[in-house]
Amino acid sequence: MTNAPVNPQKLRKGLSRIWHAAGYSLAGLRAGWHETAFRQEAVASMVLLPAAFWLGKNWVEIAFLIACLVLVLVVELLNTAVESAIDRVGPEWHDLSKRAKDIGSAAVLLCLLLCSGVWLTALFQRLTA
């Protein structure tokens, strides 16, 4: 009987581990790019990113505006991961599978509402000041 880890990544140390982890992360971003929702949100973020420097009055406001954009992308990737895991289990309909996907979708919706509220408030403040 061996105690070998199932995942060879666990054996890596130092820079080798970081290098391989970065590769897995880039693969995840590439996989996310194939999802329409992630692509739309990423393009919107690229357009809004320069606007954060115009809207924000100081570095904290700019960072908060950018953080809201990144948060949307993170939650969308997590939602995609949940959906992929559910789809891997099987294509048949199951109440728990639907529930997991609906909860992931709700998380994205709440994140989009938060981001929209922050950006609209910043825009309102900028235009009325």
N, C-alpha and C positions, 0 to 999 in steps of 0.2 A: 504494500500500500504506500503510495507516495503522497506527499503533502504539497504537490505542485499546484500553484494557483491556476484557476481556470483561465484567467486573463493574463497574458504575458506582459501587459502594460504594468502590472503590479510589481514585476521584477526590475523594471527600469528605475534608475536613480539619477538625480541631478539634471544636467542639461539634456541628457537623452530623453528623460521623462517629459520635460518641458517641450522639447522639440516635437515629440510624437503627439503630445496632448494638443499642441497648436495645430498639427496636421488634422487631428480628429475634429477640432473646432472649425477649421476651414471647410472640412468636408460637410459638417453640419450646416454651415452658412450656404454652401453650394446646394445642399438638399433643400434648405428653406427657400432658396431662390426659385426653385421649381414650383413652389406654392404661389398661386395667384395673389392671395391676400397678403402674404409676406412681401412679395414683389411690389405690390401697390403701396404698401406702407413704407417700404424702403425708399421708393422713388419720392413719395411725399416727404419723407424725412430729409432726403438730399436737397429737395427744393426749399424746405423750411429751415434747414440748418443755417444758411447765411442770414435768414431773416431774424434768427435769434440774436445775432449781434446788433441788429438795428433796433429790435424791440426791447432788449434788456438794457437797463440803465447802468448796471454794474455787473461784475463777474458772477455774483451769486444768482442774479436773475437770469443771466445768459446760461449759466450751468443748469439751472432749474428747467428752463425751456428745453434745452438739449436733453436733459435727463428724462423728461416726459416723452420725447421722441424715441429714445433708446428703450425706455420701459415698454412702449407699445411693441417694438420689435422683439424684445425678450419674451413677452407674454405670448406673442403670436408664435414664436418658435416653440415654446413650451406646449401650447395648444396643438401645434402640428405634431409634436412628439407624442402626446396623449392619443391623438387620432391615429397615428401610425401604429402605435402599440395595440390599440383596440382593433384596427383593421388586420393586424397580423394574427390575432387570436382567431378570427374567422369572419366571413362575410354575412353570416346569418344575424338577424335582428335579435337583440337582447336588451331588456330594460336597463340593466346596469351599463351596458356599452353606450346606449343612448344618453343615459344620465351623465356619464363621464364626458362624452363629447359636448353635451349641452353646458355643463359646468365650465369646460375649457372655453367654449364660445362666450359664455357670460363674462369670464375673466377678461377676455379680449375687449368685449363691449365696455365694461367698466373702465378699462385702461384708456380706451379711445375717448370715452366721455370725460375722464379726468384730463387727458391731454388737450382735448378741444376746449374745455373750460379754462384751463390755464392759459392757453394761447389766445383765446378770445378776450379774456380779462386783461392780458398784457397788451393786446392790440387796442382795446378800449381805453386803457390807461394812457397808452402812447398817443392816441389820436385826440384825447380830450385834455391832455395836460398842456 
